[in-house]
Amino acid sequence: SITMASEAVAVLLLVFLSGSTFGIKLEGNGYTDVLIAINPVVPENPLLIKRIKDMVSDASSVLFTATEGKFYFEEITILVPPNWSQGDYGRTKTETYEKANIVINEENRAYGDQPYTLQYGQCGSESRYTHLTTKFMLDDELIKLYGPRGKVLVHEWAHLRWGVYDENDDGGFYMEPKIVIPGVKKGYTWNQKGFSYGDSRRTFLEPFFLRVYAVFLNCIILSFDKLLFMYTLKVTRFCSKKTHNREAPNAQNRMCDNRDVMDVIFTSSVDAKANVQPLKGPHPAPRFTVMQRGQRVVCLVLDVSGSMHGSRILQQQQAASLFLTTIVEDNSYVGIVTFTNYATTLKPLTVIHREESRTQLVNYLPVEAIGGTDICKGLKKGFEELCKDNGNTMGDEIILLTDGESELDCVSEVKESGAIVNTIALGPSANKELKRMSEISGGKYFYASDNLDQTELVNVFASLTTTNGDFTHQTILLDSSGMKRKGILNGTVSVDHTVGNKTTFLVLHESQSPEDIEIKSPSGQIYDFIDFQPSSISKTHSLVIQGTAETGDWTYTIKNTLSDQSITITITSRAVSEAIPPVTVKAYMSQQSIDGSKPMLVYAEVNQKGVPVILADVMATLESDAGDQYQLELLDNGAGADAFRNDGIYSRFFTTSKKGRYNLKVKVQRKDKGKNNGQVRLKRHSVAPYVPGYVIKGKSPIVMNPPKPPFSEDDLQDDVGSFTRTAIGESFSVSLPPDLNAEIEEDKVMLTWTAPGEDMDQGTADSYEIRVSMDLEALRGNFSGAHLMNTSDIQPLEAGSTEEYSFLSSYIINAEPETVMFFAVRSRDKDSLMSDMSNVAKATKMLRFVPFVQTTSTSTISQYPSPNLKRIVFTETTESRICHPSSKTQPLVPSW
């Protein structure tokens, strides 16, 4: 990354985005829609706004120079907290704190005031967010420690936007035998023993200059400036092939295969395909907008068409009840609209201020379904209701639930409204364009199956929280589970010491009430059926634990032995106090639309106010609209898809060739197994180099900064005990092209596919089995009966790598004008377990006419053993009849 003093700090915000930095656009050479958000813990201060503007303006010039005139900052939005009242702030549209690219917050115990960008490990991929502290922005003394704010921001931007890594590591520095620093007068030189001037070696300066030199090792140092030695070493551009040190043991080389920063930016990053040309002349100054988000205003737009009759209308009612009673924040405004082929307002906007208002809204939820479906009429009615609080819909929300396929001819109106539209597709028939509607409005998209024994729809509504950066007032989903049968549903949920307020057990049933419900606290206190509040309309039973719930394992038992019906239970809670931030989990995919161009990764971030929670058991469940279900154990071991060990970011590759819409659920558990388990613990990502000292021109000796406090992980870990969390990610779509591909180029047939692992995406397969047939259905129906190709010399590559397998075609004898071949492949692990068959790849060879023979028997395929197949030979084993003017019989020996 750009070698200037900079980098990173505190992680409070757990951003839940759609797999990339939200909203940033590159229009021409300028970046627009960059969102900088201030946390509500920061006191109102007009100077902070000015400092942000100054920082970005300076950074824009630095960025322009560092990228050789290709990029600059054009439009920036600053989002101030809702509790600020002294300024004239505009009203937000779709900007929210959780979408911020850069966060201004209080210092974090893990990083203090060091700038920090949260990276998830994929070189070239956009990162989550950059964190800067208030002190960093306001205290000029920190410039001596980390460098000018504009240069720091550009350094962080390289991490945030382009997914590059630091070229200086705390773990050691690479030194060349002797370096002469350009632009330094009077013969100052550097070698392995220190920094020297002529024959006089200043060995007492060695630690300082070693640090300085290491930071700037991989880029050209052009000259000194007038004041501070460290940050005025001028680097005019990002490291390129000519200036990058491929041998340095740093994060950039490790994570990006020894590639330089410019190479990553222009070949692998999100801007790689932009084909940006350098500007001729200076860049324009950035434009700033300062905005503020008000109270949450949301309208439920619910489908009550005939297809919603029965179980679907019940699921909608139960899930919406949870949202209204438990999830939506106090002081929010909520309205309810329903639609069939026309739309109706059931309840105008109502402020949430007491439990009575929540109960009143629940009583208005629809219970009947009949008629056609017109989604746009529902949306338009919803917009009408949102207008009633202040005359416009800017920044307001729609939660749209539908199972229908009606036309969506109102997309332009959604975009123009300025409202955030969150869409929920219930069942397999809901319009697939709903996803697009969410994307253009900055909303979230979810798919939920309509199986009553699943908790998908309830979980979706439980995830529809909003935050200004303060997680202590947000409802947290601890657990949810269900069954569809006679019997007993039981389980355990762990309440840790970071949560416990408003702990709620919600039991949902399909028809008749369960015979008994029992909740048992860690101390043995029993809450039974009579302690629950029933609702015969929504078929729910709810229990709210008064005060703060006990820390430890709670057990639940639900008895349902009289009828086959769906029974589910959902447990939620809130932070134990405003002083103790809760453990939170965010789950999402690396991409929301998968086309096979990049690998799919599942992420879960487990965190407590900036410090990772490690050593947890994390299981992801992914289910398609066709009912295919996959379970993946997400790992934090620094292997495979996971970039860093013990950083609280659990990940795994997700490999599938089945198209469709998928939902994502992540369950995190940690059982107290003794010391060093379930700890909140710091794992450092790339952090700003700390400047040990500086030189003032014309003065000596060097001015030393205070020693950097020693870092100890023991000081930054805390056992949170047993805990349970459940998180829902946005739904995503898979439209993968076939993974196995076959092409014929001149006389060579090339097969390519993505290497599977020995265990899903982990490790390396043991071997491959490739078969070929001229009959598509025969290959699909009987893979083992097709012609086997000799692959004994192929050494499988690591999971996720591209495999290539080629052979030559020199003579093909066939009566047809073309030959069509079908290929498929399976992998085998070390225990001889076989994978499913891949997709079938088709290759067509256009032929020139050559002598041929007819045969009535099958052929066998042999292959010369070679790492790359050079020839496949058909050998006829029976008599053939010549169909050629010559009367001589010829054997069938076509060679590919």
Salt bridges, closest charged atoms under 4 A:
GLU7 OE2 - HIS159 NE2 3.06
ASP33 OD2 - LYS25 NZ 2.74
ASP54 OD2 - LYS50 NZ 2.84
GLU68 OE2 - ARG237 NH1 3.36
GLU74 OE2 - ARG287 NH2 3.50
GLU75 OE2 - ARG287 NH2 2.32
GLU98 OE2 - LYS444 NZ 3.85
GLU106 OE2 - LYS609 NZ 2.53
GLU126 OE2 - ARG161 NH1 3.12
ASP140 OD1 - ARG51 NH1 3.29
ASP140 OD1 - ARG149 NH2 2.74
GLU141 OE1 - LYS144 NZ 3.15
ASP166 OD1 - HIS155 NE2 2.93
ASP166 OD1 - HIS159 NE2 3.10
GLU167 OE2 - HIS244 ND1 3.38
ASP169 OD2 - ARG254 NH1 2.98
ASP170 OD1 - ARG211 NH1 3.52
ASP225 OD2 - LYS234 NZ 3.87
ASP263 OD2 - ARG259 NE 2.80
ASP271 OD1 - ARG161 NH2 2.75
GLU329 OE1 - ARG296 NH1 2.84
ASP330 OD1 - ARG358 NH2 2.69
GLU356 OE1 - ARG354 NE 3.62
GLU384 OE1 - LYS381 NZ 3.34
GLU385 OE2 - LYS388 NZ 2.87
ASP396 OD1 - ARG91 NH2 3.02
GLU397 OE2 - ARG296 NE 2.58
ASP403 OD2 - ARG312 NH1 2.59
GLU413 OE2 - LYS380 NZ 3.51
GLU439 OE2 - LYS435 NZ 2.58
GLU439 OE1 - ARG436 NH1 3.98
ASP450 OD2 - ARG312 NH2 2.56
ASP470 OD2 - HIS473 ND1 3.02
ASP479 OD1 - LYS667 NZ 3.20
ASP496 OD1 - ARG725 NH1 2.90
ASP553 OD1 - LYS671 NZ 3.92
GLU578 OE2 - HIS473 NE2 3.03
ASP625 OD2 - ARG661 NE 3.26
ASP628 OD1 - LYS658 NZ 3.56
ASP647 OD2 - HIS685 NE2 3.51
ASP672 OD1 - ARG670 NH2 3.82
GLU713 OE1 - ARG681 NH2 2.44
ASP719 OD1 - ARG670 NH2 3.46
ASP747 OD1 - LYS845 NZ 3.79
ASP761 OD1 - ARG652 NE 2.40
GLU769 OE2 - ARG771 NE 2.69
GLU769 OE1 - ARG826 NH2 3.14
GLU769 OE1 - ARG828 NH2 3.84
GLU777 OE2 - ARG780 NH1 3.43
